[in-house]
Amino acid sequence: MRPHEKLDVWKKAVDLVVRIYKATENFPKEEKFGLTSQVRRAAVSVPANIAEGAGRRSEKEFAYFLSNAQGSASEVETELLIASRLGYLNPNVFSELQESLDHIGQMLHGLARHVREKIGNR
């Protein structure tokens, strides 16, 4: 098992990517290379950065990639809000995705704090 596969935040982020892909399937065709692509790429970036950081040799590098994952989560949140305001997302789906993002954000924050504390204790 790879290091990132043990992390609950990585598992939840992968699950969120799948849900976002499904939620964006019915976006307008003219958004295929716009908002659909953008929100999907940003969503994939969250677990990808967690995985890349966990696979690095130092805690400092891990903290850097966790910060990138947090930034990508914020990007996803913004893009989903825009999609919702444009009427592309069912309000219930938007709310569920928002709730998942909030939870993932809290988990990322806690993990990043833990990693930074480990760096500071060396």
ABEGO torsion letter per residue (X at the ends): XBAAAABAAAAAAAAAAAAAAAAAAABBAAAAABAAAAAAAAAAAAAAAAAAAAABABAAAAAAAAAAAAAAAAAAAAAAAAAAAAGABBAAAAAAAAAAAAAAAAAAAAAAAAAAAAAAAX
